[in-house]
């Protein structure tokens, strides 16, 4: 066992996030911009701010909004002129859409839109946001807890700015957002939890965004170790010599073509008050994927810094579990490798032996993620967990099937559907996918136990799921989350989702641990 020397931990670029503050009193603090919610009403915009600003001010604001063409349409923002008597010289109106469609996710997206818009104004700003208090809507609003959490997460994550190694930082920054919320005994706890969740997502984003020349298996293991030690989480790192000696043939095979040898990192969070259940989390950590000898097309290869997105999400989730003191034992197994095409790289036609003795015939070296995950799953099973959940940027078939915003979930039907439901509650869309038996037949090899891809063009997502399923005992509930699209946004920013690393599915995994703590 090897753990990282703190002096060897590399400095990776970090994104900036606005300082999120809480206001529950009747006296509102001053700010540069006041963020107000706007509902798309049947006969025009509706502003549910009377409880905070007074009826007279609400009417005045409504007239200004109408004159400026504000509609309340979801996804839109409007910068309005100043008005006397408000705690800020400028106003940003944010659309929530029709009241019947209002949900925590619409609040989260609206807060994200507001933070992104304010960051583009070209100056350092502070904001006072009324999105955390929709009690003016009375029965039509979601629960107060959900609204507060959504506003905090949306403002924090929407305000995330990643500039990497730019010598000149981007102009404009949202320095602080004060979220106004109802004064309840539970409000500070709800606020703190939402901040912890947002911090976990930001951690995953920073890891995914780090260039592969900085974050390779050895340095990534050092970063994870440093984060774990500072959070009070147990950590173990296996070197390439230890991996070879213990029979991790999948990890060693994928890492063989790189000058930077692989690692296996194990994290263990054990709650002080004793766990209710034991959850195994596994995350794919291919720090850069060229495709190996089955070389990828060069036009999008730069995006392959994101091929460790599953491991980043799992790391952030374990740290959040420790921060939130969740009463669930969590063991994370993170295989880290770089898939490169040098003279010793694994070849199509080669045979690899995994940690549990299973053999794989390699048909495509670009189907490498399942090879390292197989070893990780086999090792995680030895811990006798109650549930096993794995997340990985695994197949292009996921993106072709569901697009780049919806996670595909496969596995034990009850756990699969539970995760899909929880993902929806967090705003991280997911869809249940089947594992047809005939697809499993196509990954059987005549020279090994398995082959790492099927022989037909269709069913690639299910073929990968069946491959992983082979390493899970029949009596262990398990789920595979294919996040190839959702983990990395190659398009434009939207809502609280930036370009590049998104942090998916951190919020889903935290929600699952919460649910396991309550329901088992």
C-alpha positions in Angstrom: 0.0 0.0 0.0 1.2 3.5 -0.9 -0.2 6.9 0.0 0.8 10.2 -1.5 3.5 12.4 -0.1 1.8 15.8 0.3 4.9 17.5 -1.3 4.2 15.6 -4.5 0.6 16.8 -4.9 0.3 18.8 -8.1 -1.4 22.2 -8.2 -4.3 21.8 -10.6 -6.2 24.9 -11.9 -9.4 25.6 -10.0 -12.6 27.3 -11.1 -14.0 30.3 -9.2 -17.4 30.3 -7.5 -19.2 33.2 -5.9 -19.3 33.4 -2.1 -22.8 32.2 -1.2 -24.4 33.9 1.8 -27.8 33.5 3.6 -30.2 36.2 4.7 -33.4 35.3 6.6 -34.2 38.6 8.3 -36.7 41.2 7.3 -33.9 43.8 6.7 -32.2 43.2 3.4 -28.5 43.9 2.9 -27.3 46.1 0.1 -25.9 44.7 -3.1 -25.0 45.7 -6.6 -27.8 43.8 -8.2 -31.2 42.6 -7.0 -32.4 39.3 -8.5 -36.1 38.9 -8.6 -38.3 36.0 -9.8 -40.9 36.5 -12.5 -43.7 34.1 -13.2 -45.2 33.7 -16.8 -48.8 34.6 -16.0 -51.8 34.2 -18.3 -52.2 37.9 -18.7 -48.6 39.1 -18.2 -45.6 38.8 -15.8 -46.2 38.2 -12.1 -43.7 39.2 -9.5 -44.1 37.3 -6.1 -42.0 39.7 -4.1 -44.5 41.6 -2.0 -43.7 39.6 1.1 -40.1 40.9 0.9 -40.4 44.3 -0.8 -43.9 45.4 0.0 -47.1 45.7 -2.1 -46.3 49.2 -3.4 -42.8 48.3 -4.5 -44.1 45.1 -6.2 -46.6 47.2 -8.2 -43.9 49.7 -9.2 -41.6 46.8 -10.2 -44.4 45.2 -12.2 -45.0 48.3 -14.2 -41.2 48.6 -15.0 -41.1 45.0 -16.0 -44.1 45.3 -18.4 -42.6 48.4 -20.0 -39.3 46.5 -20.5 -41.0 43.6 -22.2 -40.5 41.1 -19.4 -42.6 38.0 -19.8 -41.4 35.5 -17.2 -40.5 32.9 -19.8 -38.2 30.3 -18.3 -34.6 30.6 -19.4 -34.8 34.4 -20.0 -33.3 37.2 -17.9 -33.9 41.0 -18.1 -31.8 43.8 -16.7 -34.1 46.5 -15.5 -33.4 50.2 -14.6 -32.9 51.2 -10.9 -35.8 52.1 -8.7 -35.8 54.1 -5.4 -36.2 52.3 -2.2 -34.6 49.0 -3.3 -31.5 47.5 -1.7 -29.6 47.5 -5.0 -29.2 50.1 -7.9 -29.8 47.4 -10.6 -32.4 44.7 -11.0 -32.1 41.4 -12.8 -35.5 39.8 -13.5 -35.3 36.0 -14.0 -38.0 34.0 -15.7 -39.5 30.9 -13.9 -42.1 30.0 -16.5 -45.8 29.2 -15.7 -46.6 28.7 -12.1 -48.1 25.2 -12.8 -44.7 24.1 -14.2 -42.7 25.5 -11.3 -40.3 23.0 -9.6 -37.1 23.0 -7.7 -35.2 22.4 -11.0 -36.8 25.5 -12.6 -35.6 27.5 -9.6 -32.1 25.9 -9.9 -31.9 26.8 -13.6 -33.2 30.3 -13.0 -30.6 30.9 -10.3 -27.9 29.5 -12.6 -29.0 31.8 -15.5 -28.9 34.8 -13.1 -25.3 34.0 -12.0 -24.1 33.4 -15.5 -25.7 36.7 -16.7 -24.2 38.7 -13.9 -20.8 37.3 -14.4 -20.9 38.6 -18.0 -21.5 42.2 -17.1 -17.8 42.8 -17.0 -17.2 43.9 -13.4 -17.0 42.4 -10.0 -20.5 42.3 -8.6 -22.5 41.2 -5.5 -26.1 40.1 -5.8 -29.1 39.8 -3.5 -31.4 37.1 -4.7 -35.0 36.6 -3.9 -35.1 33.2 -5.6 -34.8 31.4 -2.3 -38.1 32.8 -1.0 -41.1 32.0 -3.1 -43.6 32.1 -0.2 -45.4 34.8 -2.1 -46.8 32.1 -4.4 -48.4 30.4 -1.4 -49.6 26.9 -2.2 -48.3 27.0 -5.8 -44.6 26.9 -4.7 -42.5 23.8 -4.1 -41.5 23.1 -0.5 -39.4 25.8 1.2 -36.5 23.4 1.8 -36.4 22.5 -1.9 -36.6 26.1 -3.1 -33.7 27.2 -0.8 -31.5 24.3 -1.8 -32.3 24.9 -5.5 -31.5 28.6 -5.3 -28.2 28.1 -3.5 -27.0 25.3 -5.8 -28.1 27.2 -8.9 -26.4 30.4 -8.0 -23.2 28.6 -6.9 -22.9 26.3 -9.9 -24.1 28.8 -12.4 -21.5 31.2 -11.2 -18.6 28.7 -11.7 -16.0 30.1 -14.0 -13.0 28.0 -15.2 -10.2 29.8 -16.9 -7.4 27.2 -16.6 -4.0 28.7 -17.2 -5.1 31.9 -18.9 -2.6 34.7 -18.2 -5.5 37.2 -18.3 -8.5 36.0 -16.3 -11.9 36.6 -17.9 -13.4 40.0 -17.4 -16.3 40.1 -14.9 -16.9 38.0 -11.9 -19.8 37.4 -9.6 -18.1 37.8 -6.3 -21.0 37.1 -3.9 -24.6 36.1 -3.8 -26.8 36.5 -0.8 -29.8 34.2 -1.0 -32.9 35.5 0.8 -34.8 32.6 2.5 -37.7 32.2 4.9 -36.7 32.5 8.6 -37.3 29.0 9.9 -35.4 26.9 12.4 -34.2 24.5 9.7 -33.1 27.1 7.1 -29.4 27.3 8.2 -29.1 23.5 8.0 -30.7 23.4 4.6 -28.4 26.2 3.4 -25.3 24.5 4.7 -26.2 21.2 3.1 -26.9 22.9 -0.3 -23.5 24.6 0.0 -21.8 21.2 0.7 -23.5 19.6 -2.3 -22.4 22.5 -4.6 -18.8 22.3 -3.3 -18.8 18.6 -4.2 -20.0 19.3 -7.7 -17.3 22.0 -8.1 -14.7 19.6 -6.9 -15.7 17.1 -9.6 -15.7 19.9 -12.3 -12.2 21.0 -11.3 -10.9 17.5 -11.6 -12.5 16.8 -15.0 -11.3 20.2 -16.3 -7.6 19.6 -15.3 -5.4 18.9 -18.4 -4.1 15.4 -18.7 -0.6 16.6 -18.7 -1.1 17.6 -15.1 -3.6 15.0 -14.0 -2.2 11.6 -15.0 -2.6 8.4 -12.9 0.2 9.0 -10.4 -0.5 12.7 -9.9 -4.3 12.1 -9.8 -3.8 9.5 -7.1 -1.8 12.1 -5.2 -4.6 14.7 -5.5 -7.2 12.2 -4.4 -5.1 11.2 -1.4 -4.6 14.8 -0.4 -8.3 15.5 -0.6 -9.2 12.4 1.3 -6.7 12.9 4.1 -8.0 16.5 4.6 -11.5 15.2 4.8 -10.8 12.4 7.3 -11.4 9.7 4.7 -9.2 6.6 4.6 -7.1 6.2 1.4 -5.1 3.4 -0.1 -3.1 3.6 -3.4 -1.7 0.6 -5.3 1.2 1.2 -7.5 1.9 -0.6 -10.8 4.1 -3.2 -9.1 1.4 -3.9 -6.6 -1.3 -4.1 -9.3 0.8 -6.5 -11.3 1.5 -8.7 -8.2 -2.1 -8.8 -7.2 -3.4 -9.7 -10.7 -5.2 -6.6 -11.9 -4.7 -7.5 -15.5 -7.3 -5.2 -16.9 -5.8 -2.0 -15.4 -2.3 -3.1 -16.2 -3.3 -4.0 -19.8 -4.8 -0.6 -20.5 -2.0 1.3 -18.8 0.7 -0.7 -20.6 0.9 1.7 -23.6 1.6 4.8 -21.5 4.9 6.1 -20.0 2.7 7.0 -17.0 1.8 3.8 -15.1 -1.6 3.1 -13.7 -2.9 3.3 -10.1 -5.8 1.9 -8.1 -7.1 4.2 -5.4 -9.4 3.0 -2.6 -11.3 5.4 -0.4 -13.2 4.4 2.7 -15.6 6.6 4.6 -16.9 5.1 7.9 -19.4 7.2 9.8 -18.7 7.7 13.5 -22.1 6.6 14.7 -22.1 3.4 12.7 -23.5 2.8 9.3 -27.0 1.6 8.3 -25.7 0.2 5.0 -22.5 -0.3 3.1 -22.4 1.2 -0.4 -19.6 0.4 -2.9 -19.0 3.2 -5.5 -16.8 2.7 -8.5 -15.6 5.4 -11.0 -13.8 5.1 -14.3 -10.5 7.0 -14.2 -9.0 7.0 -17.7 -7.0 10.3 -17.4 -6.6 10.5 -21.1 -8.0 8.3 -23.8 -6.4 8.2 -27.3 -8.2 5.0 -28.0 -4.9 3.1 -27.9 -4.0 1.3 -31.1 -7.7 1.6 -32.1 -7.0 5.3 -32.4 -9.7 7.8 -32.0 -10.4 10.5 -34.6 -8.3 13.6 -33.8 -11.1 16.2 -34.1 -12.6 15.6 -30.6 -9.7 13.8 -28.9 -9.0 16.9 -26.7 -12.3 16.2 -24.9 -10.9 13.0 -23.7 -9.5 14.7 -20.6 -13.0 14.0 -19.4 -12.7 10.2 -19.5 -12.1 10.2 -15.8 -15.4 11.9 -15.1 -16.8 8.9 -13.3 -13.9 8.8 -10.9 -14.1 12.5 -10.3 -17.8 12.2 -9.4 -17.2 9.3 -7.0 -14.3 11.2 -5.3 -16.5 14.2 -4.8 -19.4 12.1 -3.5 -17.2 10.4 -0.9 -15.9 13.7 0.3 -19.4 15.1 0.5 -20.5 12.1 2.6 -17.8 12.9 5.1 -18.7 16.6 5.1 -22.4 15.8 5.7 -21.6 13.0 8.1 -24.0 10.7 6.3 -24.8 7.5 8.3 -23.8 5.2 5.4 -20.5 3.4 5.0 -19.0 4.1 1.6 -16.1 2.4 -0.1 -14.9 3.8 -3.4 -12.7 1.9 -5.9 -11.1 4.1 -8.5 -9.0 2.5 -11.3 -6.7 5.1 -12.9 -4.9 4.6 -16.3 -3.9 6.5 -19.4 -4.8 4.8 -22.7 -1.9 5.4 -25.1 -0.6 3.7 -28.3 3.1 3.1 -27.8 5.1 -0.1 -28.8 4.0 -2.0 -25.7 0.3 -1.1 -25.9 -2.3 -3.8 -25.7 -3.3 -5.0 -29.2 -6.6 -6.2 -30.7 -6.5 -10.0 -30.3 -4.6 -9.9 -27.0 -6.0 -11.7 -24.0 -6.1 -10.2 -20.5 -6.8 -11.9 -17.2 -8.7 -9.8 -14.6 -8.5 -9.7 -10.9 -11.1 -12.4 -10.4 -9.6 -14.7 -13.0 -12.0 -13.8 -15.8 -10.2 -13.6 -19.2 -11.0 -11.0 -21.9 -10.3 -11.1 -25.6 -9.5 -7.5 -26.8 -11.3 -6.6 -30.1 -11.1 -2.9 -29.7 -8.5 -1.1 -27.5 -10.8 2.0 -27.4 -13.2 -0.1 -25.3 -10.8 0.2 -22.4 -13.0 1.6 -19.7 -14.8 -1.7 -19.1 -11.4 -3.4 -18.7 -10.3 -1.4 -15.8 -13.8 -1.2 -14.3 -14.0 -5.0 -14.4 -10.9 -5.2 -12.1 -12.4 -2.5 -9.8 -15.7 -4.2 -9.5 -14.1 -7.6 -8.7 -12.1 -5.9 -6.0 -15.1 -4.0 -4.6 -17.2 -7.2 -4.4 -14.7 -8.6 -1.8 -15.9 -5.9 0.7 -19.4 -7.5 0.7 -21.3 -4.2 0.2 -25.1 -4.0 0.3 -25.2 -2.1 -3.0 -22.7 -1.5 -5.8 -23.0 1.6 -8.1 -20.5 2.4 -10.9 -20.3 5.6 -12.9 -18.3 6.0 -16.1 -18.0 7.9 -19.4 -18.3 4.6 -21.1 -19.9 4.5 -24.5 -20.5 6.8 -27.5 -23.7 4.8 -27.8 -25.1 6.5 -24.7 -24.8 9.9 -26.4 -26.3 8.6 -29.7 -29.2 7.1 -27.8 -30.0 9.7 -25.1 -28.2 12.8 -26.1 -25.6 14.7 -24.0 -27.7 15.5 -21.0 -29.4 12.3 -19.9 -27.6 9.5 -18.0 -28.3 5.9 -19.0 -28.8 3.6 -16.0 -28.6 -0.2 -16.2 -28.5 -2.9 -13.7 -30.8 -4.5 -11.0 -34.2 -3.2 -12.0 -35.2 -2.0 -8.5 -32.0 -0.1 -7.9 -31.9 1.1 -11.5 -35.3 2.7 -11.2 -34.5 4.1 -7.7 -31.5 5.9 -9.1 -33.5 7.2 -12.1 -36.1 8.6 -9.7 -33.5 10.2 -7.4 -31.7 11.7 -10.4 -34.9 13.4 -11.6 -35.3 14.9 -8.1 -31.9 16.5 -8.3 -32.3 17.8 -11.9 -29.8 15.4 -13.3 -31.9 13.6 -15.8 -31.5 9.8 -16.2 -33.3 7.1 -18.1 -33.6 3.3 -17.3 -32.1 1.1 -20.0 -32.5 -2.7 -20.5 -29.9 -5.4 -20.8 -31.3 -7.7 -23.5 -30.1 -11.3 -23.2 -29.2 -11.5 -26.9 -26.7 -8.7 -26.5 -24.9 -10.7 -23.8 -24.5 -13.6 -26.3 -22.5 -11.3 -28.6 -19.7 -10.6 -26.1 -18.9 -14.3 -25.6 -15.5 -15.3 -26.9 -14.3 -18.6 -28.3 -10.8 -18.0 -26.9 -11.6 -16.2 -23.6 -14.5 -15.8 -21.2 -15.5 -12.5 -22.7 -14.6 -10.2 -25.5 -14.6 -6.5 -24.8 -17.0 -5.4 -27.6 -19.7 -7.1 -29.6 -19.4 -7.9 -33.2 -22.4 -5.8 -34.4 -22.7 -2.0 -34.6 -25.9 -1.8 -32.5 -26.5 -2.4 -28.8 -23.1 -1.0 -27.8 -24.4 0.5 -24.5 -26.0 -2.7 -23.5 -22.9 -4.7 -24.5 -20.8 -2.6 -22.1 -23.4 -3.1 -19.4 -23.5 -6.9 -19.8 -19.7 -6.9 -19.8 -19.7 -5.2 -16.4 -22.5 -7.3 -15.1 -20.4 -10.4 -15.5 -18.2 -9.3 -12.5 -21.2 -8.6 -10.1 -22.6 -11.5 -8.1 -26.2 -12.4 -8.8 -27.3 -11.6 -5.3 -25.7 -8.1 -5.2 -27.9 -5.2 -6.3 -25.9 -3.1 -8.7 -26.2 -0.2 -11.2 -24.1 1.1 -14.0 -24.4 4.8 -14.9 -23.2 5.7 -18.3 -22.4 9.4 -18.2 -20.5 9.8 -21.5 -22.6 12.8 -22.5 -23.7 14.4 -19.2 -20.3 14.6 -17.6 -18.8 17.0 -20.2 -20.5 19.8 -22.0 -19.0 20.4 -25.4 -21.8 22.9 -26.3 -22.8 26.2 -24.8 -23.5 26.9 -21.1 -27.1 26.6 -20.0 -28.8 27.1 -16.7 -26.3 26.2 -14.0 -24.3 24.0 -16.4 -21.0 25.4 -17.7 -19.0 24.3 -20.7 -16.5 21.5 -20.1 -16.9 19.5 -16.8 -20.4 19.5 -15.4 -20.0 17.5 -12.2 -22.6 14.9 -13.2 -23.7 12.7 -11.5 -22.5 13.9 -8.1 -25.9 15.2 -6.9 -27.5 11.9 -7.9 -25.0 9.9 -6.0 -25.4 12.1 -2.9 -29.1 11.8 -3.1 -28.8 8.0 -3.3 -26.6 7.9 -0.2 -29.2 10.1 1.6 -32.0 7.7 0.5 -30.0 4.7 1.6 -29.5 6.3 5.0 -33.2 6.7 5.4 -34.7 3.7 3.7 -31.8 1.2 3.5 
